[in-house]
């Protein structure tokens, strides 16, 4: 089960622009783009900007290409980040939220549509904006509405595409200080969100931003309050492959 996005399609496009602008602003304030990004230690700030530029350039091509069995080839070198963002937004607007296109998350049950791409790109930009802000010494929390939607999207897409849970079956409850909670069932059929009262023994609690950034490997588990077997929680955080 995947929760529907919390934002309209137009709102998703605005948030892509907003979060990418936050990343660009952080990078523009840096005295040295060769400085390391603490949350992505193999990358410099320049590498981070290049990565987001390439990602947005790729998805603009994927959305414009439409349905495909294989990922589309991107022949042209990526433009600057601002240009890549505008191209992505233009491609998404032209396609509309229901337009089908290639995505890597087909196995999750999440729609392979431009709308799902827009949602995912909000959260990619939001997490990488945090990376850039951290690199220049001014980390900011992910805005709570974005972070709450990002938790649900992470569970539905990243965990939902990770295949069979490789450990003993488990249930994990995620509680946010802003109110919404999520219960995650982990089994041989993979990961899925559950509705109704939670029966999970393992729980994590924190702000939506802290939970999202922990799920994405940007913050340590110790940043959150936990209950139950921390081994299960560490297994969960180590499970999905993250870029």
C-alpha positions as CSV (number, residue, x, y, z in Angstrom):
1,X,0.0,0.0,0.0
2,X,1.3,3.5,-0.9
3,X,-0.2,6.6,0.5
4,X,-1.3,9.2,-2.0
5,X,0.8,12.4,-2.2
6,X,0.0,15.2,0.2
7,X,0.3,17.8,-2.6
8,X,-1.4,18.5,-5.9
9,X,0.6,18.2,-9.1
10,X,1.1,22.0,-9.3
11,X,2.3,22.1,-5.7
12,X,4.8,19.3,-6.4
13,X,6.2,21.4,-9.3
14,X,6.5,24.4,-7.0
15,X,8.3,22.4,-4.4
16,X,10.8,21.0,-6.8
17,X,11.7,24.6,-7.8
18,X,11.7,25.7,-4.1
19,X,13.9,22.9,-2.8
20,X,16.3,23.1,-5.7
21,X,16.6,26.8,-5.2
22,X,17.5,26.1,-1.6
23,X,20.3,23.8,-2.8
24,X,21.6,26.4,-5.3
25,X,21.5,29.1,-2.7
26,X,23.6,27.0,-0.3
27,X,26.1,26.1,-3.0
28,X,26.3,29.8,-4.1
29,X,27.3,30.7,-0.5
30,X,30.2,28.3,-0.4
31,X,33.7,29.6,-0.5
32,X,34.9,26.4,-2.0
33,X,32.8,24.0,-4.1
34,X,35.6,21.4,-3.5
35,X,34.7,21.1,0.1
36,X,33.3,17.7,1.3
37,X,29.6,17.0,2.0
38,X,29.5,15.4,5.5
39,X,26.3,13.5,4.7
40,X,27.7,12.2,1.4
41,X,31.4,11.9,2.3
42,X,32.5,10.7,-1.1
43,X,31.2,13.8,-2.7
44,X,32.4,17.4,-2.9
45,X,29.8,20.2,-3.0
46,X,30.5,20.4,-6.7
47,X,29.8,16.7,-7.1
48,X,26.5,17.1,-5.3
49,X,25.4,19.9,-7.6
50,X,26.5,17.9,-10.6
51,X,24.5,14.9,-9.4
52,X,21.3,16.8,-8.9
53,X,21.8,18.4,-12.3
54,X,22.2,15.0,-14.0
55,X,19.2,13.6,-12.1
56,X,16.9,16.4,-13.1
57,X,18.2,16.3,-16.7
58,X,17.6,12.5,-16.9
59,X,14.0,12.8,-15.5
60,X,13.1,15.5,-18.0
61,X,14.1,13.2,-20.8
62,X,12.3,10.2,-19.2
63,X,9.1,12.1,-18.8
64,X,9.2,13.6,-22.3
65,X,10.0,10.2,-23.8
66,X,7.0,8.5,-22.3
67,X,6.5,4.7,-21.7
68,X,9.6,2.6,-22.3
69,X,10.8,-0.8,-21.2
70,X,14.3,0.5,-20.7
71,X,15.7,3.7,-19.2
72,X,16.0,6.4,-21.8
73,X,19.5,7.3,-23.0
74,X,20.6,10.9,-22.3
75,X,23.1,11.9,-25.0
76,X,23.5,15.6,-24.4
77,X,25.8,16.8,-21.6
78,X,23.8,18.1,-18.6
79,X,23.2,21.9,-18.5
80,X,23.6,24.0,-15.4
81,X,21.3,23.2,-12.5
82,X,18.9,26.1,-12.9
83,X,18.5,25.1,-16.6
84,X,18.0,21.4,-15.7
85,X,15.3,22.4,-13.2
86,X,13.5,24.5,-15.7
87,X,13.7,21.6,-18.3
88,X,12.3,19.1,-15.7
89,X,9.4,21.4,-14.8
90,X,8.6,22.1,-18.4
91,X,8.6,18.4,-19.2
92,X,6.4,17.6,-16.3
93,X,3.9,20.4,-17.1
94,X,3.7,19.3,-20.7
95,X,3.1,15.7,-19.8
96,X,0.6,16.1,-17.0
97,X,0.4,14.0,-13.8
98,X,-1.2,10.9,-15.4
99,X,1.2,10.5,-18.3
100,X,3.1,7.2,-18.2
101,X,6.9,7.1,-18.4
102,X,9.8,4.8,-17.5
103,X,10.7,4.7,-13.8
104,X,12.8,2.4,-11.7
105,X,10.1,1.7,-9.1
106,X,7.7,-0.5,-11.1
107,X,8.0,-3.4,-8.6
108,X,6.8,-1.2,-5.8
109,X,3.3,-0.8,-7.1
110,X,3.8,3.0,-7.2
111,X,2.4,4.5,-10.5
112,X,5.0,4.8,-13.3
113,X,3.8,8.3,-14.1
114,X,5.0,11.9,-14.4
115,X,3.1,12.6,-11.2
116,X,5.1,10.0,-9.3
117,X,8.3,11.4,-10.8
118,X,7.4,14.9,-9.6
119,X,6.7,13.6,-6.1
120,X,10.0,11.7,-6.0
121,X,11.9,14.7,-7.3
122,X,10.5,16.9,-4.5
123,X,12.1,14.6,-2.0
124,X,15.3,14.1,-3.9
125,X,15.7,17.9,-4.0
126,X,14.7,18.3,-0.4
127,X,17.3,15.8,0.9
128,X,20.1,17.1,-1.3
129,X,19.2,20.7,-0.2
130,X,19.9,19.6,3.3
131,X,23.2,18.0,2.2
132,X,24.3,21.3,0.6
133,X,23.2,23.3,3.6
134,X,25.1,21.0,5.9
135,X,28.2,21.3,3.7
136,X,28.2,25.1,4.2
137,X,27.5,24.8,7.9
138,X,23.9,26.0,7.8
139,X,21.8,22.8,7.9
140,X,18.0,23.4,8.0
141,X,15.2,21.0,8.8
142,X,13.2,19.7,5.8
143,X,9.8,21.6,6.0
144,X,7.4,19.4,7.9
145,X,4.7,19.0,5.2
146,X,7.4,17.9,2.7
147,X,9.1,15.6,5.3
148,X,5.8,13.9,6.2
149,X,5.0,13.2,2.5
150,X,8.6,12.1,2.0
151,X,8.4,9.4,4.7
152,X,5.3,7.9,3.0
153,X,7.0,8.2,-0.4
154,X,10.2,6.6,0.9
155,X,8.3,3.7,2.4
156,X,6.3,3.2,-0.8
157,X,9.0,3.7,-3.4
158,X,12.5,3.0,-1.9
159,X,11.4,0.3,0.5
160,X,8.7,-0.9,-1.8
161,X,11.3,-1.5,-4.6
162,X,13.8,-3.3,-2.3
163,X,12.3,-6.8,-2.8
164,X,12.1,-9.4,-0.1
165,X,12.8,-8.4,3.5
166,X,16.0,-10.4,4.2
167,X,15.4,-10.8,7.9
168,X,12.8,-12.2,10.3
169,X,9.4,-10.7,9.7
170,X,8.9,-7.5,11.7
171,X,6.6,-4.5,12.1
172,X,8.0,-1.0,12.7
173,X,5.9,2.0,13.7
174,X,7.1,5.5,12.8
175,X,5.7,8.3,14.9
176,X,6.3,12.0,14.1
177,X,6.0,14.8,16.6
178,X,3.8,16.6,14.0
179,X,1.1,13.9,14.5
180,X,1.0,11.4,11.6
181,X,2.2,7.9,12.2
182,X,3.1,5.1,9.8
183,X,3.2,1.3,10.4
184,X,5.5,-0.7,8.2
185,X,5.1,-4.5,7.7
186,X,8.3,-6.2,6.7
187,X,8.2,-9.8,5.4
188,X,9.1,-12.1,2.5
189,X,6.7,-10.2,0.3
190,X,8.6,-7.0,1.0
191,X,7.5,-3.8,2.7
192,X,4.0,-2.3,2.9
193,X,2.2,0.3,4.8
194,X,-0.6,-0.8,7.1
195,X,-3.8,1.0,8.2
196,X,-5.4,0.9,11.6
197,X,-4.0,0.7,15.2
198,X,-0.4,-0.2,15.4
199,X,0.8,-3.6,16.8
200,X,4.5,-2.9,16.3
201,X,7.0,-3.6,19.0
202,X,9.7,-1.7,17.3
203,X,9.1,2.1,17.1
204,X,10.9,5.2,16.1
205,X,9.8,8.7,17.2
206,X,11.0,12.2,16.1
207,X,10.3,15.2,14.0
208,X,9.2,14.5,10.5
209,X,12.4,16.0,9.2
210,X,14.6,13.9,11.5
211,X,12.8,10.8,10.6
212,X,13.1,11.4,6.9
213,X,16.7,12.3,7.1
214,X,17.4,9.2,9.2
215,X,15.6,7.0,6.7
216,X,17.8,8.5,3.9
217,X,21.0,7.9,6.0
218,X,21.7,11.5,6.7
219,X,21.2,11.3,10.5
220,X,22.1,8.5,12.9
221,X,19.5,6.4,14.5
222,X,20.5,7.9,17.9
223,X,18.9,11.2,16.7
224,X,15.5,9.5,17.2
225,X,13.8,8.0,20.2
226,X,13.4,4.3,19.8
227,X,11.5,1.4,21.4
228,X,12.0,-2.3,21.0
229,X,14.8,-4.2,19.3
230,X,17.3,-1.7,17.8
231,X,18.8,-4.5,15.7
232,X,15.6,-4.6,13.7
233,X,15.7,-0.8,13.3
234,X,19.3,-0.9,12.2
235,X,18.5,-3.6,9.7
236,X,15.7,-1.5,8.3
237,X,18.0,1.5,7.9
238,X,20.7,-0.6,6.2
239,X,18.3,-2.3,3.8
240,X,17.4,0.0,0.9
241,X,20.1,1.0,-1.5
242,X,20.5,4.7,-1.4
243,X,22.1,7.2,-3.8
